[in-house]
Amino acid sequence: MRRSLKGSRYVATASPYLLWLVILLAVMPGCRQSPSPASEEPEQPGQLLPQVKSPPVLLIGADGLDRKLLRKLVRRGNLPNFERLLQEGASGVLYSEREIRSPALWTTIATGRPRAVHGIYDFVTGSRLWPRELRGEERRLVTSKMRKVPAIWNMASAEGRKVAVVGWLNTWPAEKVNGVMVSPYVAIGRAKQITIKGAVYPDTPYQVWPQERWPQIRALITTPDEVEESLVQSFGHEPDAEVVREIPLLARYLDGLRWSLAHTLTMRDITLHLLREDRPDLTMVYFEGADSLGHRFWLFRRSQRRIAAQLEEAGMPGRHAGALAEAFGHVVDRYYELLDGVVGELLGALPENAMVLVVSDHGFGNRSCIYPLPASTPFTGEHRIEGTVLLHGNGIRSGASIYGATIYDVTPSLIEMLGLTAPSLLEGKSMLAPLVEEEGAGDEEERASEEGEESSAEESFRAAELERLRSLGYIQ
């Protein structure tokens, strides 16, 4: 039996004997099998039920992609591919939750479960972001084996769908899936990368499942020193030696820029390869650049007065504000343009009937100055609870607005898109129902007469969603 997310309808897709067996197992105490934690080695997925063919789905995760800045750059004409998604599909705010910490949020996005259930709170164990009883433990890299519940790639694999998961946070070591998983490794400290978001390295084991795909994937890795200088220069330039000498962090931040560009190019090339060669049912790819570069360069989008004031708060000379604005004022905006180009390439590798979902785990904005910043990170902007969601594909109403969506709603939406069996314990719900065009639209006169009713229903729906968010603690 396959449960529909849109209602209580059930469709029989198996023999009577199998149906009776499912019912018997469901009602007998102790016979119901709970999902295996990620730490257990899953069996190679089998096909128990006839597979319902659904359009392929692409999930693009963009860490820290801010909705306000995105729409501002779209209005300027700088992001043609995002503009297409906005105009032809649905969009809205995707509410995150505090503490805003990427490993916890992206694991919630991939599982539909809160961190208290999936068990991932931070990049390393024992930090202040873990429950009190788990703080102070030895600092160890958080791995995929610590996740306590199945992710969407496990659910899809179990029902015979082919998956490609590229660069998703906290997936190292790569898990056994029905398809390909490419898992970034997070080196603690400065052993390898500048960013704490991880990277795919030419010399690190367990980054790819199945292992025989490693030679193909390894050939697609771009390292920081392989990034073309012309691309780096299009983002910004190193200021005069005096500025770098008095603000030495700039050299490290320029290295961070190269890392983010290398990461983006690597994820792009691997994903394009898998889309073309494997044609997965579900493809997921994660880009970290909007967040990492936002932390380092967001300040320089602001006025020289604000730049000088924030530098001086951190004990650094504010007189270089003008030079810094000139050198780095366009880094963040330029990354959105780069990502727009990547999105365009990914869209071009998809069949026409594909569904595309773009999400961010939070937004980004100006620092509110309500808390002190350490001198080691004087340039940071600030996370915003409002993230971004874009949904595009056949049947999605053009220009529709998504109201009240949260990071818990991503997995239920993917389940519906793929036609999977919905787990019983998911906090969120699918975003698709209010966005899908109804078949057999009436004539223009009839639709015009219904506009008032539709507007009223939309307002009622929005009010209900806001109340749901308040009850969950997302908004006050």
Secondary structure as UniProt FT lines:
FT   STRAND          2..3
FT   TURN            5..6
FT   STRAND          10..11
FT   HELIX           16..27
FT   TURN            29..30
FT   TURN            38..39
FT   STRAND          57..62
FT   TURN            63..64
FT   HELIX           67..75
FT   TURN            76..77
FT   HELIX           80..88
FT   STRAND          90..95
FT   HELIX           102..111
FT   HELIX           115..118
FT   TURN            125..126
FT   TURN            128..129
FT   HELIX           132..134
FT   TURN            135..136
FT   HELIX           144..146
FT   HELIX           152..158
FT   TURN            159..160
FT   STRAND          163..166
FT   TURN            169..170
FT   STRAND          179..182
FT   TURN            189..190
FT   TURN            196..197
FT   TURN            202..203
FT   STRAND          208..209
FT   HELIX           211..213
FT   HELIX           214..218
FT   TURN            219..220
FT   HELIX           224..226
FT   HELIX           229..235
FT   HELIX           241..246
FT   HELIX           249..277
FT   STRAND          282..287
FT   HELIX           289..297
FT   HELIX           298..301
FT   HELIX           304..313
FT   TURN            314..315
FT   HELIX           318..320
FT   HELIX           321..328
FT   TURN            329..330
FT   HELIX           331..348
FT   TURN            352..353
FT   STRAND          355..359
FT   STRAND          363..365
FT   TURN            375..376
FT   TURN            378..379
FT   STRAND          382..384
FT   STRAND          386..392
FT   TURN            394..395
FT   TURN            398..399
FT   STRAND          401..406
FT   HELIX           407..409
FT   HELIX           410..418
FT   HELIX           433..435
FT   HELIX           444..472
//
